[in-house]
Amino acid sequence: MKLQGWIAGALLAGGVVFAMRGGCLNSSSSAPDQRLAKRYDEICGIARDNIGTPEKGVRKLGHYLDKNVEHLLGDWGAMFATIERIPDDGKHDERARVARDRLQKPLKACEATWQRFGEAVQADPEAAALVQRFSVRLNRTFEILFKGAQLDLTDFAHLPQQLEHVLDVPYPRD
């Protein structure tokens, strides 16, 4: 999987987990999808500025994510909550489309930059090693936390047992 795939996957998976845990959501006045789009622009800028220095770029991305991952994940959770609070199905779907378009715009605008940065990272042994280490550790964390299991969030009757199984921790029963 390419660097941008790992980053996007990690952010998405982490965002869902963070939102499910009731994480602190950013309360800024702009819409969460607008905040995410801005953050994607910032991340793209790091990649663009470091195509010639991929190891430095990977480190800068790491520092950016370290400082901003809570906001990124919170904005993902806030975006889903914003959309899901809309009771009217038509308005719900339209708001989801607006969010999709807002998120796709910076991602598409940065596509060539990510391609060039990804190629630079793969060609630089130190940068590639940093990404590989991050990938292995993150996958190990997910494996430890979730034991490779998937939750059926539609099965409320058995959700506590699913969580118990996934986390391998006894869940207090009423």
MOSUL-V437092 format. One record per residue. RES is the residue in one small letter. NEAR is the number of other C-alpha atoms within 12 Angstrom. D_CENTER is the distance of its C-alpha to the mean C-alpha in whole Angstrom. Layout:
RES;NEAR;D_CENTER / RES;NEAR;D_CENTER
This chain:
m;13;16 / k;21;15 / l;31;13 / q;32;11 / g;19;10 / w;23;9 / i;31;7 / a;24;5 / g;20;6 / a;27;5 / l;31;1 / l;24;3 / a;26;6 / g;31;5 / g;32;5 / v;26;8 / v;22;10 / f;26;10 / a;27;11 / m;22;13 / r;14;15 / g;18;16 / g;23;14 / c;21;15 / l;29;14 / n;27;15 / s;16;18 / s;16;19 / s;11;21 / s;16;19 / a;28;17 / p;34;13 / d;38;13 / q;28;15 / r;30;13 / l;39;10 / a;31;12 / k;24;14 / r;31;11 / y;36;11 / d;26;15 / e;23;15 / i;35;12 / c;34;15 / g;25;18 / i;30;17 / a;37;17 / r;29;20 / d;22;22 / n;27;21 / i;29;22 / g;22;26 / t;26;24 / p;33;21 / e;29;22 / k;26;22 / g;33;19 / v;41;17 / r;24;18 / k;27;17 / l;34;13 / g;24;13 / h;15;15 / y;23;13 / l;25;10 / d;15;13 / k;14;14 / n;23;11 / v;31;8 / e;28;10 / h;32;10 / l;41;7 / l;39;6 / g;36;10 / d;41;10 / w;41;8 / g;35;10 / a;35;13 / m;38;12 / f;29;13 / a;26;16 / t;26;17 / i;27;17 / e;19;19 / r;16;21 / i;17;23 / p;13;26 / d;12;27 / d;13;26 / g;13;27 / k;16;25 / h;20;22 / d;19;22 / e;16;23 / r;26;20 / a;24;17 / r;17;19 / v;22;19 / a;28;15 / r;24;15 / d;18;17 / r;26;16 / l;29;12 / q;21;14 / k;20;17 / p;28;15 / l;28;13 / k;19;17 / a;19;18 / c;26;17 / e;23;17 / a;18;20 / t;26;19 / w;36;16 / q;23;19 / r;25;21 / f;36;19 / g;35;18 / e;24;22 / a;28;23 / v;32;20 / q;27;22 / a;18;25 / d;22;25 / p;17;25 / e;20;24 / a;31;21 / a;26;20 / a;20;21 / l;25;19 / v;32;16 / q;22;18 / r;17;18 / f;22;14 / s;25;14 / v;16;17 / r;16;16 / l;22;12 / n;22;14 / r;15;17 / t;18;15 / f;22;13 / e;16;17 / i;15;19 / l;21;17 / f;23;17 / k;20;20 / g;16;18 / a;17;19 / q;18;18 / l;22;18 / d;15;20 / l;15;19 / t;10;22 / d;12;25 / f;12;25 / a;11;28 / h;16;27 / l;18;23 / p;22;25 / q;21;26 / q;24;23 / l;26;21 / e;20;24 / h;20;24 / v;23;21 / l;23;21 / d;17;25 / v;15;26 / p;13;29 / y;16;28 / p;9;30 / r;8;32 / d;4;34
